[in-house]
Amino acid sequence: MIELRLVYNALMPSFKFLIFIAAMLAAACRQPVKNQEPALLSFFQSAPASDTLRFEITGDGADAPVYGDTIPNALFFTALPAGWLGEIDYVADSTQALVLGRQRFPLDDSTDAWHVDIRQFWFQHQSLLLYNKNRQAFTTRITVAEWYGGDGGQDLTGSWLTDYDGDGDKDLIRRLIRHSSRPEGDTVREDFYESAELFLWEKGRFVAEPIRDTAAIVKRYPVSWMW
């Protein structure tokens, strides 16, 4: 019995140390993962809050004008969760993409929007990255402008950021235009389909809201066509 007690007393410090290390590791895992905001910060020019902002694709493919600072791909594509970028078509091969930091501006007291432009060959995309200043982390990504397609058809997206419901917060109206063309005899038939989506700003995020009159939204919030 005495020998067992001596062994127990000898091992107890080691057990306590292992328990301490395990507790420290568990606490570290519970901490929020910080992104590379300080490294990305210099690529986005600070802009004041504006009553209305429009996000559109201007120019076609390589002819599109370049605005903003070029962000190194190795930095940008590791600073954000991989799932976010997986939601964007045609940017899987990040080595071929051109990433531009446009601007950052406040949406409310704790949230900033970072406007990023991603291009790969003919594909063009713009997102708002929402950054929570209290948590010091990006919280979500939302598409505000995009253009892609081929000879048979193209999809174009543009957005308005404005106080749609009059509550003092900026809401997002996203406009979509689908263009298709197909030969009919000696002519080519072109069809256009326009739609809209509404996202109201509620408690630090954009929440999808059903639209009662899509035609009125389409007329009130136009986007520049590329055809």
N, C-alpha and C positions, 0 to 999 in steps of 0.2 A: 504494500500500500504506500509506504514511504517513497519507494522508487517511482511509482506511477505519479505521485504528487510532484516529485522533483521534475519529471519529464513534462508534466502539465504546466508547471510554473516556468519552465524553460521555453516552452512553445508559445505561451500566451502573448509575449511581446510581438512575435512574428505575426500571429493571427490578428492582433490589434492593428498592426501596421498595414496588413493586407486589406482589412476592412476600411481603414482610413483612405487608402489609395482608391478602392472601389467607390467609396462615397464621393471622392473628388472627381473621378471620371464620370459618375452619374450626374453630378451637378454641372459639369462642363457640357454634357450632352443636352441638358435642358436649356442651356443658354441659346438665345436666338443667333443664327448664323449671320454675321455681318457681311454685306456685299462690298464690292470695291468702289463704293461711292467716292471716296477722296480721290482715287485715281481717275475716275471718269469726270469728276467735277469740272476740270479745266477745259473739257471739250464742249461744254454746254454754256452758252452765254446767258447770264441772268437777264430776264425781261420782266417789266412790271405787269401787273394784272391788267387785262384789257376787257372791255365790254363784250367784244365779239372777236373770235379768231376763226379763220378758214384754213382748212388743210386740203390741198389739192395737188394733183400730179400735173406738172407743167412741162411740156416737151416729151418727146418720144424716144425711149431707149437711150442710146449714147448721146443724142442731141439734147437731152434734158440738162438744164443749167444746174451747176453744183453750188449748193449753199451749205455753210457750216464747216466745222473743223473735222478733218478725217480722224477717226478713232482707230487705233491699231486693232486688227481683227483678233489677235491673241488676247488682248485685254477685254474687248467687248464680249466675245463669245464665251468667256469664262466668268464674267462678272454677273451674268444673269442665269437663273435656273434654266436648264436645258429644255424643260418642257415648254417654257414660254416660246422659245425660238422654234421649237418643233411645230407650233401652231401656225407658223408663217410658211406659206408655200415657197418652194424654190430657194431656200437659203440653207439647205442641208450642207452644201459644200462651202463652208465659211471662208475658205482660202481665196475664193473668187469674188467675194462680196466687197462692196465699197460701203463703209459705215460712216455716216456723217452725224455729228452732234449739232442739232439746230439751236434750240433754246430751252430754258427751264423757267417756269413761272408758277405762282401759287394758285392752288384751287381752293384751299381754305387755310386756317391757321396752322394746321399740322401736316398738310399734304401739298407737295409740289408735283407738277407734271414736267417730265423731261421728253422733249420732242426729238425723236431719232429717225433718220432717213437711211434705209437699207436698199442697196441696189446690187443686182447681179445680172450682167449682160442687159437684156431688154426688160427684165422684171424690176418693178419699182414698188417700194413699200415704205409706209410711214407709221410709226407707233407712238403712243404716249406711254411712258413708263411712270407709274405713280410711286412716289417716294414719300414714306412717312418719316418726318423729321424727328419725332419723338422716339420711334423704334430704330431709327437710323438704318432703314432697310427699304428696298423696293417691295411693294405689296402686290402689284399686278401690272399687266400690259394690255393695252387695247388698241386695235387697228383703227387709224383715222383716215388713211389714204392708201390706195393701191392700184396698180395697173398690171394686167398680164393677159396673155392670149396669143392667138396666131392668126393666120389668114382667114380662117372660118369664123372667128368670133373673138371678142375681147370683153373683159370685165373691168370696170372702172369704179373706184370708190373715192369719195370725198366727204368731208365732214365740216360741220359748224359747231363751235363751242360757244354757247351763249346761254343766257338765263331764260330758258324756254317757259318755265312755269311761274316765273315772277317771284320766287322765294329768296332771291339774292345770291343763289349759287349758280355756278356754270354747269349747264347740262350739255349733253352731246347728241347732236343729230347727225346720223351717218346715212349718207346717200349712196345708192348703188345703181349703176347703169350697166346693162348687159346688151352688147351689140353682136348681132350675127349676120352673116352674109352667105348666100348660096345662089348658084346659077339657076336661072329659069329661062330656058330657051336661049335667046340672044341677049338677055339682060341678066343683071344680078339683083336679087331681092335682098334688101337690107331691113332688118327688124331691130327695134330698140325696146327695151323693157326697163322701166324705172321703178325703184322702190325706195323705202326709207326705214330707218330704225331709230328709236328714241331711247336714250339712256339718261335717267335723272340722277343727279348727284345726291346721294343720301348716306350720311354717316361715313364719309371718307371713301366712298366707292361709287362707281357708276352702276345703276340698277336698270335693267331693261324694262321698258314700259310699253304696253300695247298702244298702238296708234289707231285712233278712231277714223281719221280722214287722211289717208295716205296721199291722195291727190293734192290736198291743200298743203301738206308738208313739202311735197316735191316742188310745188310752185313757189312756196315761200322761201325755200332754202335750195337754190340751184347750185350746181357744180359745173365747172367748165368741161365741155365735151372735147374729145380728142379726134373726132371724126368730121 
